[in-house]
Amino acid sequence: MNKEVEIAIIGGGSSGSSILYHLAKRHVTDTVLLEQGGQIASGQTSKSTALLRSHYSIPTVAKMAWDSYQFFKNFEKEMSTSCGFNKTGLLVCGDETTENGMTANSQMLRGMGIPSETIDRDQAKKIEPYMNASIFTTIVNEPESGYADPSMTASAFASRAKELGADILTSTKVKEIRRNSSNYDITTNNGSVRAKKVVVATGPWSKPLFASLGITVPIRPSRHPVAIYQRPDEFSGIRSIIFDFPRESYYKPEGKHFFYTGSLAAELDRVEINPDNYNQSVGFDEVAKFSENAATVYPIMGGSGVYLRGYTGVYDISPDQEPIIDEFSSSGYEGLYCLIGLSGHGFKLSPAFGQIMSDFVTEEKTMDYDRSIFRRSRFEEGKLLESRYALSTIG
């Protein structure tokens, strides 16, 4: 295979496929998406718990999340297929150490037109009768939150882009990128691709790819375990997602009977792992801690919940846990772009990422986002984006 295109996108997860779709939507179809796996979303996207919420500390990110939520909510109308969207609501629950940040966040979101309100324990119990609301001092209700299916979403982006004229190559691993006078030569296991512009959206695999170009990107691949339980019949059906800040955990009742729980502990992001060789199982101690936390918040899970299985995903963490969106002319690589360091936010923000990167690459302005706050140089400048929380992936 030898192919020549205007734009090559490397990485076929939810973000890469969204970029491909949003380019195709504006009639930019001299493009190719290169995915190393055998199918779209075969990497970390497929392991996302796919929460959709707007509870962020940074206004730009909150707006991106809210706009993306609207896209997911209307996905079937836009894409003529389902993304597995489910509206559940979100209860953000905290204690004395987080209540000020939660209150400030909720006030900020309301000012942006995003539904969010502080509620008392009795109100929380009406929303979720099985939660132990007494263990929290502050609870914020975000009724418009939910979740979707990550693989269905990415596949829909890619399929629709292909229908509009874009090209997709799976089982195509990028080995090398080289810059010549006016193009990039991309060597893969399936031949070569020549492109005028290249967008790198390779998640935890980004660091060595940029290092081969002599570019340092400050991201750290980190391991994040998830445990899945069976809910008892009386606790079945659509239920609110809960963020449990005191225990640094989140709980996602999925479908009718499943119950997912994962960690919000910042310590997970301090340990760098190899995304091609890491512990993909969930250990006994991890399951025990997840079970203890879930039973504390949902006593019914302690008595009747059944552990089924676990898995681990990998996040590409930046120093401030916010994305890196940039172009590398200053490093001698004009036309090379990145969307990396997504820090666990990738899926929920993927519609906004697709629009932002499409604007960036085509030098258009269709969305009112200040993408400059995500520039790579912010880390050298000491202008990191600041969250109100000392937790992982909350933002």
C-alpha atoms as a printed R data frame, in Angstrom:
    type eleno elety resid chain resno       x       y      z
1   ATOM     1    CA   MET     A     1   0.000   0.000  0.000
2   ATOM     2    CA   ASN     A     2   1.238   3.446 -0.960
3   ATOM     3    CA   LYS     A     3  -1.240   6.238 -0.322
4   ATOM     4    CA   GLU     A     4  -1.153  10.016 -0.605
5   ATOM     5    CA   VAL     A     5  -3.649  12.246  1.214
6   ATOM     6    CA   GLU     A     6  -4.112  15.755  2.509
7   ATOM     7    CA   ILE     A     7  -4.584  14.759  6.158
8   ATOM     8    CA   ALA     A     8  -3.612  11.582  8.035
9   ATOM     9    CA   ILE     A     9  -5.043  10.913 11.491
10  ATOM    10    CA   ILE     A    10  -3.187   8.424 13.633
11  ATOM    11    CA   GLY     A    11  -5.320   6.684 16.256
12  ATOM    12    CA   GLY     A    12  -8.782   5.199 15.780
13  ATOM    13    CA   GLY     A    13 -10.296   5.708 19.198
14  ATOM    14    CA   SER     A    14 -13.235   7.962 19.990
15  ATOM    15    CA   SER     A    15 -11.167  11.128 19.473
16  ATOM    16    CA   GLY     A    16  -9.446  10.141 16.229
17  ATOM    17    CA   SER     A    17 -12.674   8.870 14.697
18  ATOM    18    CA   SER     A    18 -14.492  12.031 15.796
19  ATOM    19    CA   ILE     A    19 -11.855  14.185 14.091
20  ATOM    20    CA   LEU     A    20 -12.252  12.141 10.905
21  ATOM    21    CA   TYR     A    21 -16.028  12.550 11.008
22  ATOM    22    CA   HIS     A    22 -16.014  16.279 11.732
23  ATOM    23    CA   LEU     A    23 -13.573  16.874  8.879
24  ATOM    24    CA   ALA     A    24 -15.760  14.820  6.538
25  ATOM    25    CA   LYS     A    25 -18.844  16.707  7.698
26  ATOM    26    CA   ARG     A    26 -17.283  19.912  6.363
27  ATOM    27    CA   HIS     A    27 -16.398  18.143  3.071
28  ATOM    28    CA   VAL     A    28 -12.750  17.527  3.910
29  ATOM    29    CA   THR     A    29 -12.440  13.901  2.823
30  ATOM    30    CA   ASP     A    30  -8.944  13.607  1.337
31  ATOM    31    CA   THR     A    31  -8.113  11.948  4.626
32  ATOM    32    CA   VAL     A    32  -7.119   8.606  6.097
33  ATOM    33    CA   LEU     A    33  -7.433   7.249  9.625
34  ATOM    34    CA   LEU     A    34  -4.685   4.843 10.686
35  ATOM    35    CA   GLU     A    35  -5.582   2.436 13.511
36  ATOM    36    CA   GLN     A    36  -3.127  -0.163 14.782
37  ATOM    37    CA   GLY     A    37  -5.864  -2.499 16.036
38  ATOM    38    CA   GLY     A    38  -8.028  -4.771 13.974
39  ATOM    39    CA   GLN     A    39 -11.050  -2.517 14.325
40  ATOM    40    CA   ILE     A    40 -12.018   0.997 15.384
41  ATOM    41    CA   ALA     A    41 -11.916   1.542 19.178
42  ATOM    42    CA   SER     A    42  -9.852  -1.590 19.734
43  ATOM    43    CA   GLY     A    43  -7.527   0.270 22.104
44  ATOM    44    CA   GLN     A    44  -8.313   2.183 25.278
45  ATOM    45    CA   THR     A    45 -11.622   3.622 24.024
46  ATOM    46    CA   SER     A    46 -13.185   0.166 24.349
47  ATOM    47    CA   LYS     A    47 -12.208   0.143 28.039
48  ATOM    48    CA   SER     A    48 -13.751   3.493 28.874
49  ATOM    49    CA   THR     A    49 -16.594   3.525 31.382
50  ATOM    50    CA   ALA     A    50 -17.954   6.256 29.091
51  ATOM    51    CA   LEU     A    51 -19.403   8.646 31.677
52  ATOM    52    CA   LEU     A    52 -20.971  11.835 30.334
53  ATOM    53    CA   ARG     A    53 -20.879  14.725 32.790
54  ATOM    54    CA   SER     A    54 -20.057  18.421 32.938
55  ATOM    55    CA   HIS     A    55 -18.710  18.719 36.488
56  ATOM    56    CA   TYR     A    56 -15.380  20.369 35.663
57  ATOM    57    CA   SER     A    57 -13.439  23.184 37.341
58  ATOM    58    CA   ILE     A    58 -12.277  24.878 34.133
59  ATOM    59    CA   PRO     A    59 -14.999  26.790 32.259
60  ATOM    60    CA   THR     A    60 -13.692  25.907 28.794
61  ATOM    61    CA   VAL     A    61 -13.619  22.200 29.626
62  ATOM    62    CA   ALA     A    62 -17.071  22.365 31.224
63  ATOM    63    CA   LYS     A    63 -18.431  24.008 28.063
64  ATOM    64    CA   MET     A    64 -16.774  21.328 25.925
65  ATOM    65    CA   ALA     A    65 -18.345  18.653 28.106
66  ATOM    66    CA   TRP     A    66 -21.796  20.244 27.972
67  ATOM    67    CA   ASP     A    67 -21.637  20.719 24.193
68  ATOM    68    CA   SER     A    68 -20.452  17.124 23.811
69  ATOM    69    CA   TYR     A    69 -23.305  15.937 26.016
70  ATOM    70    CA   GLN     A    70 -25.789  17.643 23.701
71  ATOM    71    CA   PHE     A    71 -24.164  15.854 20.790
72  ATOM    72    CA   PHE     A    72 -24.493  12.474 22.524
73  ATOM    73    CA   LYS     A    73 -28.070  13.249 23.500
74  ATOM    74    CA   ASN     A    74 -28.931  13.935 19.848
75  ATOM    75    CA   PHE     A    75 -26.522  11.366 18.438
76  ATOM    76    CA   GLU     A    76 -29.102   9.232 16.683
77  ATOM    77    CA   LYS     A    77 -30.549  12.224 14.861
78  ATOM    78    CA   GLU     A    78 -27.098  13.422 13.809
79  ATOM    79    CA   MET     A    79 -25.591  10.048 12.916
80  ATOM    80    CA   SER     A    80 -28.636   7.879 12.040
81  ATOM    81    CA   THR     A    81 -27.456   5.245 14.505
82  ATOM    82    CA   SER     A    82 -27.265   4.770 18.275
83  ATOM    83    CA   CYS     A    83 -24.366   5.514 20.601
84  ATOM    84    CA   GLY     A    84 -25.988   3.679 23.507
85  ATOM    85    CA   PHE     A    85 -26.846   6.940 25.271
86  ATOM    86    CA   ASN     A    86 -28.507   6.652 28.697
87  ATOM    87    CA   LYS     A    87 -29.494   9.597 30.874
88  ATOM    88    CA   THR     A    88 -29.027   8.700 34.538
89  ATOM    89    CA   GLY     A    89 -28.075  11.831 36.444
90  ATOM    90    CA   LEU     A    90 -24.955  12.261 38.572
91  ATOM    91    CA   LEU     A    91 -24.610  12.821 42.306
92  ATOM    92    CA   VAL     A    92 -21.274  14.378 43.223
93  ATOM    93    CA   CYS     A    93 -20.751  13.612 46.913
94  ATOM    94    CA   GLY     A    94 -18.142  15.142 49.187
95  ATOM    95    CA   ASP     A    95 -17.029  16.027 52.686
96  ATOM    96    CA   GLU     A    96 -15.401  18.991 54.423
97  ATOM    97    CA   THR     A    97 -12.282  18.798 52.244
98  ATOM    98    CA   THR     A    98 -14.129  19.106 48.933
99  ATOM    99    CA   GLU     A    99 -17.367  20.927 49.733
100 ATOM   100    CA   ASN     A   100 -16.044  24.409 48.934
101 ATOM   101    CA   GLY     A   101 -14.836  23.297 45.526
102 ATOM   102    CA   MET     A   102 -18.077  21.475 44.833
103 ATOM   103    CA   THR     A   103 -20.192  24.495 45.734
104 ATOM   104    CA   ALA     A   104 -18.047  26.817 43.626
105 ATOM   105    CA   ASN     A   105 -18.167  24.398 40.696
106 ATOM   106    CA   SER     A   106 -21.925  24.084 40.875
107 ATOM   107    CA   GLN     A   107 -22.335  27.859 40.973
108 ATOM   108    CA   MET     A   108 -20.008  28.264 37.986
109 ATOM   109    CA   LEU     A   109 -21.889  25.634 35.971
110 ATOM   110    CA   ARG     A   110 -25.268  27.198 36.684
111 ATOM   111    CA   GLY     A   111 -23.893  30.512 35.468
112 ATOM   112    CA   MET     A   112 -23.008  28.767 32.211
113 ATOM   113    CA   GLY     A   113 -26.525  27.374 31.856
114 ATOM   114    CA   ILE     A   114 -25.536  23.843 32.859
115 ATOM   115    CA   PRO     A   115 -28.001  22.219 35.304
116 ATOM   116    CA   SER     A   116 -26.275  21.720 38.668
117 ATOM   117    CA   GLU     A   117 -27.503  22.293 42.199
118 ATOM   118    CA   THR     A   118 -26.501  21.537 45.754
119 ATOM   119    CA   ILE     A   119 -29.107  19.344 47.427
120 ATOM   120    CA   ASP     A   120 -29.619  18.016 50.950
121 ATOM   121    CA   ARG     A   121 -29.478  14.395 52.056
122 ATOM   122    CA   ASP     A   122 -33.229  13.908 51.950
123 ATOM   123    CA   GLN     A   123 -33.342  15.100 48.351
124 ATOM   124    CA   ALA     A   124 -30.446  12.782 47.497
125 ATOM   125    CA   LYS     A   125 -32.282   9.834 49.062
126 ATOM   126    CA   LYS     A   126 -35.300  10.545 46.881
127 ATOM   127    CA   ILE     A   127 -33.066  10.379 43.817
128 ATOM   128    CA   GLU     A   128 -31.243   7.242 45.003
129 ATOM   129    CA   PRO     A   129 -32.994   5.528 47.941
130 ATOM   130    CA   TYR     A   130 -30.258   2.900 48.272
131 ATOM   131    CA   MET     A   131 -27.390   5.312 48.892
132 ATOM   132    CA   ASN     A   132 -26.138   6.075 52.394
133 ATOM   133    CA   ALA     A   133 -26.432   9.849 52.139
134 ATOM   134    CA   SER     A   134 -25.575  10.369 55.821
135 ATOM   135    CA   ILE     A   135 -21.840   9.845 55.173
136 ATOM   136    CA   PHE     A   136 -21.597  12.964 52.978
137 ATOM   137    CA   THR     A   137 -21.648  16.633 54.022
138 ATOM   138    CA   THR     A   138 -22.279  18.052 50.542
139 ATOM   139    CA   ILE     A   139 -24.085  16.610 47.527
140 ATOM   140    CA   VAL     A   140 -24.376  18.216 44.097
141 ATOM   141    CA   ASN     A   141 -26.989  16.933 41.686
142 ATOM   142    CA   GLU     A   142 -26.329  17.053 37.951
143 ATOM   143    CA   PRO     A   143 -29.515  15.601 36.467
144 ATOM   144    CA   GLU     A   144 -28.390  15.773 32.818
145 ATOM   145    CA   SER     A   145 -25.466  13.352 33.160
146 ATOM   146    CA   GLY     A   146 -25.324   9.784 31.916
147 ATOM   147    CA   TYR     A   147 -23.250   7.387 29.851
148 ATOM   148    CA   ALA     A   148 -22.943   5.964 26.341
149 ATOM   149    CA   ASP     A   149 -21.270   3.030 24.608
150 ATOM   150    CA   PRO     A   150 -17.691   3.938 23.607
151 ATOM   151    CA   SER     A   151 -17.196   1.332 20.885
152 ATOM   152    CA   MET     A   152 -20.551   2.061 19.264
153 ATOM   153    CA   THR     A   153 -19.767   5.778 19.319
154 ATOM   154    CA   ALA     A   154 -16.319   5.529 17.732
155 ATOM   155    CA   SER     A   155 -17.533   3.028 15.149
156 ATOM   156    CA   ALA     A   156 -20.419   5.337 14.217
157 ATOM   157    CA   PHE     A   157 -18.031   8.288 13.754
158 ATOM   158    CA   ALA     A   158 -15.758   6.211 11.558
159 ATOM   159    CA   SER     A   159 -18.540   4.594  9.510
160 ATOM   160    CA   ARG     A   160 -20.256   7.894  8.799
161 ATOM   161    CA   ALA     A   161 -16.928   9.512  7.829
162 ATOM   162    CA   LYS     A   162 -16.280   6.663  5.414
163 ATOM   163    CA   GLU     A   163 -19.742   7.088  3.898
164 ATOM   164    CA   LEU     A   164 -18.879  10.746  3.305
165 ATOM   165    CA   GLY     A   165 -15.642   9.815  1.508
166 ATOM   166    CA   ALA     A   166 -12.922   9.443  4.129
167 ATOM   167    CA   ASP     A   167 -10.643   6.395  4.208
168 ATOM   168    CA   ILE     A   168  -9.872   4.114  7.166
169 ATOM   169    CA   LEU     A   169  -7.028   1.618  7.507
170 ATOM   170    CA   THR     A   170  -7.170  -0.780 10.460
171 ATOM   171    CA   SER     A   171  -4.446  -3.258 11.474
172 ATOM   172    CA   THR     A   172  -2.063  -0.481 10.410
173 ATOM   173    CA   LYS     A   173   0.603   0.331 12.959
174 ATOM   174    CA   VAL     A   174   2.683   3.467 12.428
175 ATOM   175    CA   LYS     A   175   6.378   2.696 12.678
176 ATOM   176    CA   GLU     A   176   7.907   6.020 11.710
177 ATOM   177    CA   ILE     A   177   7.024   9.579 10.719
178 ATOM   178    CA   ARG     A   178   9.462  11.595  8.644
179 ATOM   179    CA   ARG     A   179   9.219  15.175  7.449
180 ATOM   180    CA   ASN     A   180  10.358  15.997  3.919
181 ATOM   181    CA   SER     A   181  10.178  19.333  2.124
182 ATOM   182    CA   SER     A   182   6.400  19.715  2.125
183 ATOM   183    CA   ASN     A   183   4.916  16.414  3.321
184 ATOM   184    CA   TYR     A   184   5.098  13.740  5.960
185 ATOM   185    CA   ASP     A   185   6.061  10.194  5.056
186 ATOM   186    CA   ILE     A   186   4.420   7.734  7.426
187 ATOM   187    CA   THR     A   187   5.821   4.211  7.431
188 ATOM   188    CA   THR     A   188   3.443   1.481  8.605
189 ATOM   189    CA   ASN     A   189   3.402  -2.301  8.679
190 ATOM   190    CA   ASN     A   190   1.133  -2.120  5.618
191 ATOM   191    CA   GLY     A   191   3.171   0.246  3.493
192 ATOM   192    CA   SER     A   192   3.520   4.001  3.436
193 ATOM   193    CA   VAL     A   193   1.274   7.041  3.581
194 ATOM   194    CA   ARG     A   194   2.256  10.516  2.452
195 ATOM   195    CA   ALA     A   195   0.288  13.396  3.966
196 ATOM   196    CA   LYS     A   196   0.537  17.176  4.033
197 ATOM   197    CA   LYS     A   197  -0.799  17.275  7.562
198 ATOM   198    CA   VAL     A   198  -0.733  14.703 10.367
199 ATOM   199    CA   VAL     A   199  -2.910  14.600 13.489
200 ATOM   200    CA   VAL     A   200  -1.632  12.381 16.292
201 ATOM   201    CA   ALA     A   201  -4.386  11.084 18.589
202 ATOM   202    CA   THR     A   202  -2.660   7.989 19.918
203 ATOM   203    CA   GLY     A   203  -3.374   8.278 23.644
204 ATOM   204    CA   PRO     A   204  -0.904   6.424 25.868
205 ATOM   205    CA   TRP     A   205   1.185   5.408 22.819
206 ATOM   206    CA   SER     A   206   2.008   9.028 21.958
207 ATOM   207    CA   LYS     A   207   5.180   9.563 23.946
208 ATOM   208    CA   PRO     A   208   7.568   7.281 22.004
209 ATOM   209    CA   LEU     A   209   6.083   8.381 18.673
210 ATOM   210    CA   PHE     A   210   6.947  12.008 19.373
211 ATOM   211    CA   ALA     A   211  10.273  11.059 20.935
212 ATOM   212    CA   SER     A   212  11.287   9.517 17.596
213 ATOM   213    CA   LEU     A   213  10.899  13.040 16.143
214 ATOM   214    CA   GLY     A   214  12.950  14.588 18.923
215 ATOM   215    CA   ILE     A   215   9.867  16.072 20.549
216 ATOM   216    CA   THR     A   216   9.169  15.685 24.258
217 ATOM   217    CA   VAL     A   217   5.524  15.512 25.281
218 ATOM   218    CA   PRO     A   218   4.831  15.505 29.038
219 ATOM   219    CA   ILE     A   219   2.424  12.600 29.330
220 ATOM   220    CA   ARG     A   220   2.484   9.574 31.597
221 ATOM   221    CA   PRO     A   221   0.559   6.364 30.795
222 ATOM   222    CA   SER     A   222  -1.131   5.222 34.011
223 ATOM   223    CA   ARG     A   223  -3.112   2.119 34.917
224 ATOM   224    CA   HIS     A   224  -6.751   2.445 36.039
225 ATOM   225    CA   PRO     A   225  -8.639  -0.642 37.282
226 ATOM   226    CA   VAL     A   226 -12.405  -1.152 37.106
227 ATOM   227    CA   ALA     A   227 -14.503  -3.748 38.963
228 ATOM   228    CA   ILE     A   228 -17.862  -5.014 37.693
229 ATOM   229    CA   TYR     A   229 -20.579  -6.386 39.977
230 ATOM   230    CA   GLN     A   230 -24.035  -7.880 39.630
231 ATOM   231    CA   ARG     A   231 -26.705  -5.789 41.345
232 ATOM   232    CA   PRO     A   232 -29.527  -7.448 43.305
233 ATOM   233    CA   ASP     A   233 -32.957  -7.358 41.636
234 ATOM   234    CA   GLU     A   234 -34.348  -4.684 43.959
235 ATOM   235    CA   PHE     A   235 -31.450  -2.400 42.971
236 ATOM   236    CA   SER     A   236 -31.900  -2.917 39.223
237 ATOM   237    CA   GLY     A   237 -32.777  -0.426 36.483
238 ATOM   238    CA   ILE     A   238 -31.601   3.090 35.656
239 ATOM   239    CA   ARG     A   239 -29.760   4.633 38.611
240 ATOM   240    CA   SER     A   240 -27.699   7.769 39.171
241 ATOM   241    CA   ILE     A   241 -23.950   7.658 38.763
242 ATOM   242    CA   ILE     A   242 -22.201   8.659 41.985
243 ATOM   243    CA   PHE     A   243 -18.841  10.359 42.500
244 ATOM   244    CA   ASP     A   244 -17.657   9.498 46.007
245 ATOM   245    CA   PHE     A   245 -14.910  12.004 46.744
246 ATOM   246    CA   PRO     A   246 -14.144  10.903 50.344
247 ATOM   247    CA   ARG     A   247 -13.363   7.344 49.159
248 ATOM   248    CA   GLU     A   248 -11.884   8.558 45.838
249 ATOM   249    CA   SER     A   249 -14.234   6.298 43.887
250 ATOM   250    CA   TYR     A   250 -17.034   6.434 41.350
251 ATOM   251    CA   TYR     A   251 -19.984   4.096 40.868
252 ATOM   252    CA   LYS     A   252 -21.813   3.535 37.615
253 ATOM   253    CA   PRO     A   253 -24.932   1.350 37.607
254 ATOM   254    CA   GLU     A   254 -25.089   0.196 33.977
255 ATOM   255    CA   GLY     A   255 -28.011  -1.318 32.120
256 ATOM   256    CA   LYS     A   256 -30.442  -3.171 34.339
257 ATOM   257    CA   HIS     A   257 -28.137  -5.234 36.535
258 ATOM   258    CA   PHE     A   258 -24.446  -4.279 36.216
259 ATOM   259    CA   PHE     A   259 -22.534  -2.051 38.614
260 ATOM   260    CA   TYR     A   260 -19.134  -0.609 37.694
261 ATOM   261    CA   THR     A   261 -16.770   0.991 40.168
262 ATOM   262    CA   GLY     A   262 -13.441   2.688 39.544
263 ATOM   263    CA   SER     A   263 -10.917   4.862 41.319
264 ATOM   264    CA   LEU     A   264 -10.473   8.630 41.449
265 ATOM   265    CA   ALA     A   265  -7.231   8.344 43.439
266 ATOM   266    CA   ALA     A   266  -4.517  10.705 42.210
267 ATOM   267    CA   GLU     A   267  -1.837   8.235 43.299
268 ATOM   268    CA   LEU     A   268  -2.704   6.011 40.322
269 ATOM   269    CA   ASP     A   269  -1.388   8.672 37.972
270 ATOM   270    CA   ARG     A   270   2.022   8.849 39.641
271 ATOM   271    CA   VAL     A   271   3.012   5.381 38.429
272 ATOM   272    CA   GLU     A   272   4.043   5.250 34.774
273 ATOM   273    CA   ILE     A   273   3.368   1.999 32.948
274 ATOM   274    CA   ASN     A   274   4.077   0.545 29.517
275 ATOM   275    CA   PRO     A   275   0.758   0.506 27.595
276 ATOM   276    CA   ASP     A   276   1.921  -2.584 25.710
277 ATOM   277    CA   ASN     A   277   2.991  -4.507 28.800
278 ATOM   278    CA   TYR     A   278   1.165  -3.843 32.063
279 ATOM   279    CA   ASN     A   279  -0.912  -5.693 34.646
280 ATOM   280    CA   GLN     A   280  -4.331  -5.937 33.020
281 ATOM   281    CA   SER     A   281  -5.927  -7.929 35.822
282 ATOM   282    CA   VAL     A   282  -7.574  -6.484 38.924
283 ATOM   283    CA   GLY     A   283  -5.943  -7.796 42.083
284 ATOM   284    CA   PHE     A   284  -7.611  -9.187 45.174
285 ATOM   285    CA   ASP     A   285  -6.689  -6.126 47.252
286 ATOM   286    CA   GLU     A   286  -8.107  -3.813 44.606
287 ATOM   287    CA   VAL     A   287 -11.376  -5.750 44.426
288 ATOM   288    CA   ALA     A   288 -11.595  -5.796 48.222
289 ATOM   289    CA   LYS     A   289 -11.181  -2.007 48.362
290 ATOM   290    CA   PHE     A   290 -13.734  -1.436 45.596
291 ATOM   291    CA   SER     A   291 -16.181  -3.731 47.380
292 ATOM   292    CA   GLU     A   292 -15.671  -1.989 50.724
293 ATOM   293    CA   ASN     A   293 -16.223   1.442 49.188
294 ATOM   294    CA   ALA     A   294 -19.315   0.359 47.272
295 ATOM   295    CA   ALA     A   295 -20.821  -1.257 50.362
296 ATOM   296    CA   THR     A   296 -20.208   1.912 52.380
297 ATOM   297    CA   VAL     A   297 -22.142   4.051 49.918
298 ATOM   298    CA   TYR     A   298 -24.666   1.351 48.950
299 ATOM   299    CA   PRO     A   299 -25.214  -0.996 51.912
300 ATOM   300    CA   ILE     A   300 -27.344  -3.208 49.650
301 ATOM   301    CA   MET     A   301 -24.256  -3.981 47.569
302 ATOM   302    CA   GLY     A   302 -22.441  -5.162 50.678
303 ATOM   303    CA   GLY     A   303 -25.166  -7.652 51.410
304 ATOM   304    CA   SER     A   304 -26.294  -8.741 47.953
305 ATOM   305    CA   GLY     A   305 -23.863  -7.467 45.326
306 ATOM   306    CA   VAL     A   306 -21.806 -10.111 43.508
307 ATOM   307    CA   TYR     A   307 -18.375  -9.443 42.028
308 ATOM   308    CA   LEU     A   308 -18.231 -10.645 38.414
309 ATOM   309    CA   ARG     A   309 -14.941  -9.546 36.883
310 ATOM   310    CA   GLY     A   310 -12.526  -6.676 36.485
311 ATOM   311    CA   TYR     A   311 -10.309  -5.082 33.888
312 ATOM   312    CA   THR     A   312  -7.824  -2.231 33.612
313 ATOM   313    CA   GLY     A   313  -7.472   0.613 31.180
314 ATOM   314    CA   VAL     A   314  -4.659   3.086 30.557
315 ATOM   315    CA   TYR     A   315  -4.952   6.873 30.689
316 ATOM   316    CA   ASP     A   316  -2.479   9.264 29.048
317 ATOM   317    CA   ILE     A   317  -2.032  11.718 31.896
318 ATOM   318    CA   SER     A   318  -0.675  15.241 31.437
319 ATOM   319    CA   PRO     A   319   0.872  17.192 34.364
320 ATOM   320    CA   ASP     A   320  -2.367  19.122 34.985
321 ATOM   321    CA   GLN     A   321  -4.673  16.288 33.881
322 ATOM   322    CA   GLU     A   322  -5.996  18.280 30.948
323 ATOM   323    CA   PRO     A   323  -5.502  17.693 27.200
324 ATOM   324    CA   ILE     A   324  -2.599  18.868 25.090
325 ATOM   325    CA   ILE     A   325  -3.837  20.359 21.815
326 ATOM   326    CA   ASP     A   326  -1.099  21.872 19.702
327 ATOM   327    CA   GLU     A   327   0.797  22.171 16.421
328 ATOM   328    CA   PHE     A   328   4.574  21.750 16.168
329 ATOM   329    CA   SER     A   329   5.839  24.452 13.833
330 ATOM   330    CA   SER     A   330   8.050  25.750 16.649
331 ATOM   331    CA   SER     A   331   9.826  22.385 16.667
332 ATOM   332    CA   GLY     A   332  10.287  22.385 12.901
333 ATOM   333    CA   TYR     A   333   7.217  20.300 12.106
334 ATOM   334    CA   GLU     A   334   4.665  22.530 10.447
335 ATOM   335    CA   GLY     A   335   1.425  20.641  9.808
336 ATOM   336    CA   LEU     A   336   1.957  18.173 12.660
337 ATOM   337    CA   TYR     A   337  -0.831  18.340 15.259
338 ATOM   338    CA   CYS     A   338  -1.592  16.524 18.475
339 ATOM   339    CA   LEU     A   339  -4.571  15.703 20.632
340 ATOM   340    CA   ILE     A   340  -2.993  13.814 23.511
341 ATOM   341    CA   GLY     A   341  -2.779  13.790 27.308
342 ATOM   342    CA   LEU     A   342  -6.537  13.329 27.527
343 ATOM   343    CA   SER     A   343  -6.222  12.213 31.158
344 ATOM   344    CA   GLY     A   344  -9.413  10.154 31.269
345 ATOM   345    CA   HIS     A   345 -11.590  12.842 29.647
346 ATOM   346    CA   GLY     A   346 -11.279  11.608 26.069
347 ATOM   347    CA   PHE     A   347 -14.566   9.849 25.441
348 ATOM   348    CA   LYS     A   348 -16.917  12.360 27.042
349 ATOM   349    CA   LEU     A   349 -15.215  15.237 25.205
350 ATOM   350    CA   SER     A   350 -14.756  13.449 21.868
351 ATOM   351    CA   PRO     A   351 -17.450  15.403 19.956
352 ATOM   352    CA   ALA     A   352 -15.881  18.708 21.037
353 ATOM   353    CA   PHE     A   353 -12.387  17.390 20.274
354 ATOM   354    CA   GLY     A   354 -13.509  16.510 16.752
355 ATOM   355    CA   GLN     A   355 -14.803  20.044 16.196
356 ATOM   356    CA   ILE     A   356 -11.766  21.724 17.776
357 ATOM   357    CA   MET     A   357  -9.242  19.714 15.777
358 ATOM   358    CA   SER     A   358 -11.203  20.169 12.550
359 ATOM   359    CA   ASP     A   359 -11.082  23.931 13.102
360 ATOM   360    CA   PHE     A   360  -7.377  23.758 13.935
361 ATOM   361    CA   VAL     A   361  -6.344  21.693 10.915
362 ATOM   362    CA   THR     A   362  -8.484  23.598  8.393
363 ATOM   363    CA   GLU     A   363  -7.690  26.985  9.969
364 ATOM   364    CA   GLU     A   364 -11.374  27.736 10.373
365 ATOM   365    CA   LYS     A   365 -13.321  29.033 13.361
366 ATOM   366    CA   THR     A   366 -16.667  27.339 13.852
367 ATOM   367    CA   MET     A   367 -16.553  26.765 17.614
368 ATOM   368    CA   ASP     A   368 -16.085  29.316 20.395
369 ATOM   369    CA   TYR     A   369 -13.405  27.513 22.380
370 ATOM   370    CA   ASP     A   370 -10.105  28.978 23.520
371 ATOM   371    CA   ARG     A   371  -7.870  26.062 22.553
372 ATOM   372    CA   SER     A   372  -4.745  28.077 23.437
373 ATOM   373    CA   ILE     A   373  -5.190  27.068 27.075
374 ATOM   374    CA   PHE     A   374  -4.288  23.516 26.006
375 ATOM   375    CA   ARG     A   375  -0.972  24.455 24.347
376 ATOM   376    CA   ARG     A   376   2.041  22.284 25.146
377 ATOM   377    CA   SER     A   377   4.147  25.265 26.246
378 ATOM   378    CA   ARG     A   378   1.881  25.936 29.242
379 ATOM   379    CA   PHE     A   379   3.911  23.458 31.267
380 ATOM   380    CA   GLU     A   380   7.167  25.282 30.547
381 ATOM   381    CA   GLU     A   381   5.461  28.619 31.185
382 ATOM   382    CA   GLY     A   382   4.123  27.475 34.554
383 ATOM   383    CA   LYS     A   383   0.543  28.137 33.408
384 ATOM   384    CA   LEU     A   384  -0.975  24.789 34.245
385 ATOM   385    CA   LEU     A   385  -4.745  24.502 34.325
386 ATOM   386    CA   GLU     A   386  -5.920  24.222 37.912
387 ATOM   387    CA   SER     A   387  -8.642  21.940 39.230
388 ATOM   388    CA   ARG     A   388 -10.531  22.545 42.447
389 ATOM   389    CA   TYR     A   389  -9.901  18.918 43.404
390 ATOM   390    CA   ALA     A   390  -6.840  16.849 44.299
391 ATOM   391    CA   LEU     A   391  -8.358  13.817 42.564
392 ATOM   392    CA   SER     A   392  -7.662  11.909 39.371
393 ATOM   393    CA   THR     A   393  -9.620  12.559 36.159
394 ATOM   394    CA   ILE     A   394 -12.164  14.958 37.728
395 ATOM   395    CA   GLY     A   395 -10.707  18.140 36.252
